[in-house]
Amino acid sequence: MLRIGLIRERKVPADERVAFTPKQCAHLLETVPGIEIVVEPSPIRCYKDEEYIAQGITMNEDLSDCDILIGIKEVPADKLIYGKTYLFFSHTKKKQAHNKKLMKALISQHVTMVDYECLTHEDQQRILGFGYYAGIVGAHNGIKTYGRKFGLYDVPAAHDTKNYQEMLEAYEDIQLPAFKIAITGSGRVASGVLDLMSQLDIEGVEPTDFLTHTYDYPVFTHLKGANLYARKDNDTFYRDDFHANPGKYKCLFSEYIAQTDILMNGIYWDRQIAPLFEKEDVRRHDWRLSVIADITCDIDGSVPINVDATTIANPVYGIDRATLARVDAYQNTHEIIDVMAVDNLPNELPRDASKYFGSHMEKFVLPELLAAKSSIIERATICKDGALTARYEYLTDYAMN
């Protein structure tokens, strides 16, 4: 019998998401033999304790007799239970400085840490993530910001609606202007952005047409692969080569600066990859961008004028094109670029995001946890029995010093 505990989220600021909804828990208990589920009570979870109880799910403050403890965000170091197996986003694989204390505690507490970010199929594609809803909410925030900045329309924040459907209903009586949106990326974030474009009937156009045509209705173009990057030496693009040698590639987004009103950025980025533009580009006479929704939110990363992550309560700041200084947002001028850089976007639609996440957990992860041996779980296990696993030994200095 595998006893699964759904833990209370304790990270600040609070996160309302959960790995399994009440109905999903009930379904699992009915259909998956050999498991029990216990839920730790929580005053902030998007699904209330009473909803779990109504589905016949056991609630208990003490999860010490559970075999696997499942959360969403990082567990505070002093709340880890010795020797347990945990699943959550640890944000340690890149040696994130703010989680060094947590990494050391995972080792000292002999925790087996299975990181959602490291769960991959054999082809290295990630299995779990909230990127799809990050894309939806980030795109909504970008459109909302444009309307508020220029006084054209107003829609509620996603977190002020009950769910995705109610958020969409807010657009029913709004005529969106003829803005041009550039979407970057090819993963789950981009798929969420594209879903919202479809729901709002924003027309997709080819990159070449986006560069050369004007429209009297809102349009978007999707930039990825060869439309966004090319080798510096011969202007070609090969996906495998790009992933192996990103430093040999230049970014082509500069071509789109003069034709784009809103940038919705959903690319994976690291320091070897060229940014979408350089800081000095914002002073170009043909700079048109007035809103940037940096959904993947890498500070001073693919969007070099992203100077800080923002919050759900205050999602946007302005960047003065002349000085590059951070200023107030929503000024009705093209001399100020509004940057949306919320780093926990899915928490604006927590019930939808949790249901989406839980369905993937059920399909792809739970069977692996129940298996006698799983390469998927092994690849995602950062540490076990007080030591880093072989795949993550590069974290030794980070975890031990």
C-alpha positions in Angstrom: 0.0 0.0 0.0 1.4 3.4 -1.0 0.3 6.2 1.3 0.3 9.6 -0.4 0.2 12.8 1.5 -0.8 16.2 -0.1 1.0 18.7 1.9 0.1 22.3 2.8 1.9 25.0 0.9 4.0 27.1 3.2 6.1 29.2 1.0 5.7 33.0 1.2 4.0 34.5 -0.8 1.3 31.9 -0.5 0.5 29.6 -3.3 -3.0 28.2 -3.7 -2.4 25.3 -6.1 -2.4 21.6 -5.3 -1.2 18.5 -7.1 -4.6 16.7 -7.0 -8.1 18.2 -6.8 -10.8 16.6 -4.5 -12.5 14.9 -7.5 -9.2 13.6 -8.8 -8.3 12.2 -5.4 -11.7 10.4 -5.2 -11.2 9.0 -8.8 -7.7 7.7 -7.9 -9.0 5.9 -4.8 -11.7 4.3 -6.9 -9.6 3.3 -9.9 -6.0 2.8 -8.7 -5.5 -0.2 -6.3 -2.9 -0.1 -3.6 -2.9 3.6 -2.7 -4.2 5.8 0.1 -4.4 9.6 0.0 -4.3 11.9 3.0 -4.6 15.6 2.8 -3.0 18.1 5.2 -5.5 20.8 6.0 -4.8 24.2 4.5 -6.5 27.6 5.0 -5.2 29.0 1.6 -5.6 26.1 -0.8 -7.9 26.9 -3.8 -9.9 23.8 -3.1 -11.2 24.0 0.5 -10.8 21.3 3.1 -14.6 20.8 3.0 -14.4 19.9 -0.7 -12.0 17.1 0.0 -14.0 15.9 3.0 -17.1 15.9 0.8 -15.3 13.5 -1.6 -14.5 11.2 1.3 -10.8 12.1 1.4 -9.0 11.7 4.8 -7.7 15.0 6.3 -4.9 14.9 8.9 -2.4 17.4 10.3 0.1 14.6 10.7 1.5 13.1 7.5 4.5 11.4 9.1 3.2 7.9 8.2 2.9 8.7 4.5 5.3 7.2 2.1 5.3 10.1 -0.4 4.6 13.7 0.3 3.5 15.8 -2.7 3.4 19.6 -2.9 3.9 22.3 -5.4 6.4 25.0 -4.3 9.5 24.5 -2.1 9.0 23.1 1.4 10.7 25.3 4.0 13.8 23.6 5.3 12.6 23.3 8.9 9.3 21.6 7.8 11.0 18.6 6.0 10.3 15.2 7.6 13.4 13.1 8.0 13.8 10.3 5.5 10.6 10.9 3.4 10.2 11.0 -0.3 9.0 14.4 -1.6 7.7 15.7 -4.9 7.7 19.4 -5.6 9.5 22.1 -7.5 12.7 22.5 -5.6 14.3 25.1 -7.8 17.8 23.8 -7.0 19.0 22.2 -10.2 20.5 25.5 -11.4 22.1 26.2 -8.0 19.6 28.9 -7.2 21.2 30.9 -4.4 17.9 31.4 -2.5 17.4 27.7 -2.1 20.9 26.7 -1.0 19.6 26.2 2.6 16.8 23.9 1.3 19.3 21.9 -0.7 21.5 21.3 2.3 18.5 20.4 4.4 17.4 17.8 1.8 20.7 16.1 2.2 21.0 16.4 6.0 17.4 15.1 6.4 18.0 12.1 4.1 15.1 13.2 1.9 14.5 11.6 -1.4 13.8 14.6 -3.6 12.0 14.0 -6.9 11.8 17.3 -8.7 8.9 18.0 -11.0 11.2 20.1 -13.3 13.4 17.0 -13.8 10.6 14.6 -14.8 11.1 13.9 -18.4 10.2 11.4 -21.1 13.0 9.5 -22.9 13.2 12.3 -25.5 13.9 14.8 -22.6 10.6 16.5 -23.0 9.3 17.6 -19.6 6.3 15.7 -18.2 4.9 18.2 -15.7 4.6 21.9 -15.4 2.2 24.8 -15.1 3.6 26.5 -18.3 0.3 26.2 -20.2 -1.6 28.3 -17.6 1.3 30.6 -17.2 0.9 31.3 -21.0 -2.8 31.8 -20.7 -2.6 34.2 -17.8 0.5 36.0 -19.1 -1.1 36.6 -22.5 -4.2 37.9 -20.7 -2.1 40.2 -18.6 -0.3 41.6 -21.7 -3.6 42.4 -23.4 -5.0 43.8 -20.2 -2.0 46.0 -19.8 -2.2 47.4 -23.4 -5.9 48.4 -22.8 -5.2 50.1 -19.5 -2.1 51.8 -20.7 -3.9 53.5 -23.6 -7.3 53.8 -22.0 -8.9 51.6 -24.7 -10.7 48.9 -22.6 -10.6 47.2 -19.3 -10.8 43.6 -18.4 -10.5 42.1 -14.9 -7.4 40.5 -13.6 -7.4 36.7 -14.0 -7.3 36.2 -10.2 -10.5 38.3 -9.9 -12.4 35.7 -12.0 -13.6 32.3 -10.9 -11.9 30.4 -13.6 -10.6 30.5 -17.2 -14.1 30.5 -18.7 -15.2 33.5 -16.6 -12.0 35.3 -17.6 -12.9 34.7 -21.3 -16.4 36.0 -20.8 -15.0 39.3 -19.7 -13.9 39.9 -23.4 -17.4 39.3 -24.9 -18.3 43.0 -25.1 -14.9 44.3 -25.9 -13.6 45.2 -29.4 -9.9 44.7 -29.3 -7.8 47.2 -31.4 -5.7 46.4 -34.4 -2.6 45.6 -32.4 0.2 43.3 -33.6 1.4 40.6 -31.1 4.7 38.7 -31.4 4.7 35.4 -29.5 8.0 33.6 -28.9 8.7 30.1 -27.7 7.6 26.5 -28.6 6.8 24.9 -25.3 3.8 24.8 -22.9 4.0 28.5 -22.3 3.6 29.3 -26.0 0.8 26.7 -26.3 -1.1 28.6 -23.5 -0.6 31.9 -25.2 -1.8 30.4 -28.5 -4.9 29.0 -26.8 -5.9 32.5 -25.7 -5.3 33.9 -29.1 -7.7 31.3 -30.5 -10.3 31.9 -27.8 -10.2 35.7 -28.5 -10.3 35.2 -32.3 -7.0 37.0 -32.8 -5.8 36.1 -36.2 -2.5 34.3 -36.7 -0.3 35.5 -39.6 3.0 34.3 -41.1 6.1 36.0 -39.9 6.8 37.4 -43.4 3.3 38.9 -43.6 3.6 40.3 -40.1 6.7 42.2 -41.2 5.2 43.6 -44.4 1.5 44.0 -43.9 -0.8 46.3 -42.0 -4.1 45.1 -40.6 -7.3 46.6 -39.4 -7.9 43.9 -36.9 -5.7 42.3 -34.1 -3.2 39.7 -35.3 -0.3 37.7 -33.9 2.7 35.9 -35.3 4.5 32.9 -33.7 8.3 33.1 -33.7 10.3 30.0 -33.0 13.1 28.0 -34.5 14.4 29.4 -37.8 12.1 32.4 -37.5 13.8 33.5 -34.3 17.4 32.3 -34.5 20.1 31.7 -37.1 23.7 30.7 -37.0 26.1 33.6 -37.0 28.3 32.1 -39.7 25.8 31.0 -42.3 22.3 32.1 -41.3 21.0 28.6 -41.1 19.1 26.9 -38.2 19.3 23.3 -37.1 17.4 22.5 -33.9 19.8 20.0 -32.5 22.8 22.2 -33.3 21.1 25.1 -31.6 20.5 23.2 -28.5 24.1 21.9 -28.5 25.7 25.2 -29.5 23.4 28.1 -28.6 26.3 30.6 -28.4 26.8 30.2 -32.2 23.4 31.6 -32.9 22.1 35.1 -33.2 18.5 36.2 -32.5 16.4 37.6 -35.3 13.8 39.4 -33.2 15.3 42.8 -34.1 13.5 42.5 -37.4 10.2 42.6 -35.7 10.7 45.5 -33.3 9.3 48.0 -35.7 6.2 45.9 -36.3 5.2 44.7 -32.9 2.9 46.4 -30.3 2.9 43.6 -27.7 5.6 41.0 -27.1 4.5 37.8 -25.3 7.8 36.0 -24.4 7.6 32.3 -23.7 11.1 31.0 -24.6 13.4 28.9 -22.5 16.6 30.9 -22.0 20.0 30.6 -20.5 23.1 32.8 -20.6 24.5 31.2 -23.7 21.4 32.1 -25.8 21.3 35.6 -27.3 18.6 37.9 -25.8 15.7 39.0 -28.0 17.2 42.5 -28.2 19.8 44.6 -26.6 19.1 47.3 -24.0 20.2 50.1 -26.4 17.7 48.9 -29.0 14.8 50.5 -27.0 16.2 53.9 -28.2 15.8 53.0 -31.8 13.7 55.5 -33.7 11.5 52.7 -35.1 10.9 51.0 -31.7 7.2 50.2 -31.6 6.8 47.9 -28.6 4.8 49.4 -25.8 4.0 46.2 -23.8 6.1 43.2 -23.0 4.6 40.2 -21.2 7.8 38.4 -20.1 6.0 35.2 -19.2 9.1 33.1 -18.6 10.5 36.0 -16.5 14.2 35.7 -16.5 15.6 38.8 -14.9 18.0 40.5 -17.3 17.5 37.6 -19.6 15.9 37.1 -22.9 14.1 40.4 -22.2 17.1 42.5 -21.0 14.9 45.4 -19.7 13.2 43.0 -17.3 14.8 44.3 -14.1 12.6 42.6 -11.5 9.9 40.0 -11.0 6.5 41.4 -10.1 3.6 40.2 -8.1 0.0 39.2 -8.9 -1.1 42.3 -6.9 1.2 44.7 -8.8 2.1 42.9 -12.1 3.5 45.7 -14.2 6.2 48.4 -14.2 7.4 50.9 -16.8 10.8 51.3 -18.4 11.7 54.7 -19.7 13.1 54.3 -23.2 15.4 57.3 -22.8 17.0 56.4 -19.4 16.2 52.7 -19.0 15.0 53.7 -15.5 12.1 51.9 -13.8 9.1 54.1 -13.7 5.3 54.0 -13.1 3.3 51.8 -15.4 0.2 52.5 -17.5 1.4 55.9 -18.8 -0.3 56.8 -22.1 2.9 57.2 -24.1 5.1 55.1 -26.3 8.2 56.5 -24.5 7.4 54.2 -21.6 7.5 50.4 -22.2 5.2 48.5 -19.8 6.8 45.2 -18.6 4.7 42.4 -17.0 7.0 40.0 -15.2 4.9 38.0 -12.7 6.8 34.9 -11.7 3.9 32.8 -10.4 1.2 33.4 -13.1 -0.6 30.0 -12.9 -1.6 31.0 -9.3 -4.0 33.5 -10.8 -6.2 30.6 -12.1 -5.3 28.1 -9.4 -8.3 25.7 -9.7 -7.9 25.3 -13.5 -4.1 25.0 -13.2 -4.4 22.4 -10.4 -6.8 20.3 -12.4 -4.5 20.4 -15.4 -1.5 19.5 -13.4 -3.3 16.7 -11.6 -4.4 15.1 -14.8 -0.8 14.8 -16.0 0.3 13.5 -12.6 -2.3 10.8 -12.8 -1.4 9.8 -16.4 2.3 10.0 -16.4 3.8 10.1 -12.9 1.6 8.1 -10.5 2.1 4.8 -12.5 5.9 5.4 -12.3 5.7 5.9 -8.5 3.8 2.6 -8.2 6.3 0.7 -10.4 9.1 -1.4 -8.9 11.6 0.5 -11.0 11.2 3.7 -13.1 13.8 5.4 -15.2 11.6 8.5 -15.2 11.6 8.8 -11.4 15.3 8.0 -11.3 16.2 10.8 -13.7 14.3 13.2 -11.5 15.7 12.1 -8.2 18.1 14.8 -7.1 19.1 13.2 -3.8 18.5 10.1 -1.8 19.5 8.7 1.5 21.6 11.7 2.4 23.5 11.9 -0.9 23.2 13.4 -4.3 22.4 10.9 -7.1 25.0 10.5 -9.8 23.2 12.7 -12.3 23.2 15.6 -9.9 26.7 15.3 -8.4 27.5 18.6 -10.1 25.5 20.2 -7.2 28.1 19.0 -4.6 29.6 22.4 -3.8 26.1 23.9 -3.7 24.7 21.2 -1.5 27.6 20.6 0.9 29.3 23.9 1.4 
